[in-house]
Amino acid sequence: MSKETLVLLYGGRSAERDVSVLSAESVMRAINYDNFLVKTYFITQAGDFIKTQEFDSQPSETDKLMTNDTIIASQKIKPSDIYEEEAVVFPVLHGPMGEDGSIQGFLEVLKMPYVGTNILSSSVAMDKITTKQVLESATTIPQVAYVALIEGEPLESKLAEVEEKLIYPVFVKPANMGSSVGISKAENRTDLKQAIALALKYDSRVLIEQGVDAREIEVGILGNTDVKTTLPGEIVKDVAFYDYEAKYIDNKITMAIPAEIDPVIVEKMRDYAATAFRTLGCCGLSRCDFFLTEDGKVYLNELNTMPGFTQWSMYPLLWENMGLSYSVLIEELVSLAKENGVCIKFEASVGGGIPVLKPLI
């Protein structure tokens, strides 16, 4: 039986490129090489495409993927050179230029099926402000109160708006970053100014969100038209604020899977997760993050269309708890990508050769 080609795209231009390398190496080691040939391509911080290793059998423990510190410039290629007929792409890319619709549009131009959500839904879900606005207009899913700030708006009037609508502490987030990059907690106006300045280094649009004393609960989502969800998992923190360093560098967190939650609330979260996924037009995979307060109130925090994918990341562990191993999960995602690829080709043909860019759910 001939093997399928799986193209791993990793690295990228965003501040989350190091997370991408960790995720890609985990996928590379977990793949069933009886079924797949793996080709890897590194996207540098400058946006160049570099052809890296190919694997037709299990990599050794000493095999490491290329990073910005180990680039071999002579292996640079044109982006379109990744094209291979019948290959499926797994864009293990996080943050801007990875899960915001950019790479998804590139892959659709190449007519290559890919793991994850389509252009429009990737773009909408990546933007925290837009996600909130879409879910507010189309669902009754509860969300915490917030204020949106756009670079160039008068700062003092925006500070006054925050203090009128919200109560300290608040959390300040770049609208289009993930992995807790650029996020700060503000206890007062001085903190708030500093937090806004930090967030504006990463994005011109900033979300200022009401702080809540709550547990952080996450639900995995998998599917296209047939959407499945996991039992929730909980992030148990050893720090007051779950920032980038705590998440990926200091490793000051543990996870409780499944989380100890009232079954009624569990079903509510799973329903909210599936509803948000469908409302945003997502497909393939996502992780939906919630806040759960002590008095049992549930708030949707965000929906991540390409969650961390290392073997110790929440998303794969949630599915492992449901009986779907890391290796089998990857194969399921490839199958879903091929299913969507067929839909894209069909829509292009019935649209007179012009792709119809709309959610496929």
Disulfide bonds with the S-S distance in Angstrom:
none
